[in-house]
Amino acid sequence: MKNGRTEGGTLISQIHQISQRVWYDVLSQNGLEDLAGARGRVIFALWNEDKIPIKKLVEKTSLDKATLTGIIDRLERDGYVKRIPSPDDKRSILISRTGKDEIFKSKIPKASDQQNSLFYKGFSKSEIKEFENFLKRILENCKEAEEGI
């Protein structure tokens, strides 16, 4: 607290900005530049569940639909994803990996470990768990507020 005011939102914003730059550097060191920014969030989401509608990708990535559509356009242009018709609903389009992203899977654990080492330097396991629980609560509060927008 500073001058009786909380700083959580400002701190989260600053962490977001700096961690994006640090993450890009970690990705670059590991030859994973194509996973920078929201592109990586989309690929990671598709690794967990492939062939999903854009609406589900919006939920999994927390990106808005317009932003996500532009990212999918670029990922499709670069050969990482493709749009396919849903077998269940001909009006619906699914986003699917092409397999080109497989080259990243073996490199991601090292990059992720590097980033986690930077994030949690000096933290105990119990502090990490408690911190992540707080972050989950903040995320849920934000999601709830977003529903009212």
Stockholm file with secondary structure:
# STOCKHOLM 1.0

chainA/1-149         MKNGRTEGGTLISQIHQISQRVWYDVLSQNGLEDLAGARGRVIFALWNEDKIPIKKLVEKTSLDKATLTGIIDRLERDGYVKRIPSPDDKRSILISRTGKDEIFKSKIPKASDQQNSLFYKGFSKSEIKEFENFLKRILENCKEAEEGI
#=GR chainA/1-149 SS CBTTBCCHHHHHHHHHHHHHHHHHHHHHHTTCGGGCHHHHHHHHHHHHSCSEEHHHHHHHHCCCHHHHHHHHHHHHHTTSEEEEECSSCTTCEEEEECSTTHHHHTTHHHHHHHHHHHHTTTCCHHHHHHHHHHHHHHHHHHHHHHHTC
#=GC SS_cons         CBTTBCCHHHHHHHHHHHHHHHHHHHHHHTTCGGGCHHHHHHHHHHHHSCSEEHHHHHHHHCCCHHHHHHHHHHHHHTTSEEEEECSSCTTCEEEEECSTTHHHHTTHHHHHHHHHHHHTTTCCHHHHHHHHHHHHHHHHHHHHHHHTC
//
